[in-house]
Amino acid sequence: MTGTGTQADPYIVSTWEEFKTAVDTVNVYVALDPNATSKVMDANDANINPFSTSVRFQCNGIEGNGWTIRNLYFNGTGLSMISNVQTCTINNLYFENIVCNNGISSFLNATKATFNACRFTGIKYAGSQAAAIAVGSTTTSSRGKFSKCTFAFKVVGASAGSLFSGVDFTECNFNIISSAKATSGTRCDLFDHCTLENALILGGITLNGGGSIYMANASTVMKNVFAAVEINRPDGDTTVFYPGKATTTSCIVKDLIGSGITYYNGDNIQYVTAAQGKDAAYLNSIGFPVTEV
């Protein structure tokens, strides 16, 4: 590790151990080596040697320089794999092949953190509990923020809860594959106390049990969101789907909502067919801004 940790001369790291040490240091700046021949970091064969202590982002900033950190296997019961306890900005850093074991709190505690142009792919939960992907705070000054980020993940578990909570998304893309259970009287929320602006949500959700599913609850506000998410109930039970509310037109592809699911309206929510969702002229006519390229 080189550098002095100032903003002008950040700590330069290129190994997993260096990275963990540097980002856990208060009031410093960290950069992954911008001149490295290979910008891929394996977390010490983490699929073979799982770790159970959270990686803490206590530094002021992390410049990822397009590096990928991959093969992270975490089994810290009741903890988050990545925990932010300071105001930290993370740019251009990619996380790949993330496996979180049963009993963890979340993959990412994003409280006070700002992520720009980051990717989180291959996230998978094992065991009975489908824990959260990213959590922040309902306090405005402590909310996690994501801009131009991508999430591609698979969540498998016997219980369901919020996948994202207390975070703000701007120009982010999501590909969600989730299989969970919401028993009668309970619910599965995709987004809880979040804001989503100019977002694309794809994927599929398989829900068992007699509970309900919310794409966004009443405390989440959407603006210009397009969702093409397949929702299925393989157990033959019936359930209801609540889309949430939007401040400007947001669209949901209704062709992907399976049988036995009753879907409800929401403020500024437009249900469209798959064909309409591909028609820029139609989308613009209902107030959803699309530019053909």
Secondary structure, DSSP 8 states (H G I E B T S, - for coil): -BS-SSSSS-EEE-SHHHHHHHHTSTT-EEEE-TT-S--EEE-SSTTTS-B-S-EEE-SSEEEEEEEEEEEEEE--TTSEEEEE-S-EEEEEEEEEEEEE-TT-SEEEE-TTEEEES-EEEEEEE-SSB--EEEE--SSGGG-EEEES-EEEEEEE-SB---SEESEEEES-EEEEEEEEE--TT-EEEEEES-EEEEEEEEEEEEEESS-EEEEE-TT-EEEEEEEEEEEE-TTS--EEEE--EESS-EEEEGGGB-TTEEE---TTEEEE-HHHHT-HHHHHHTT------
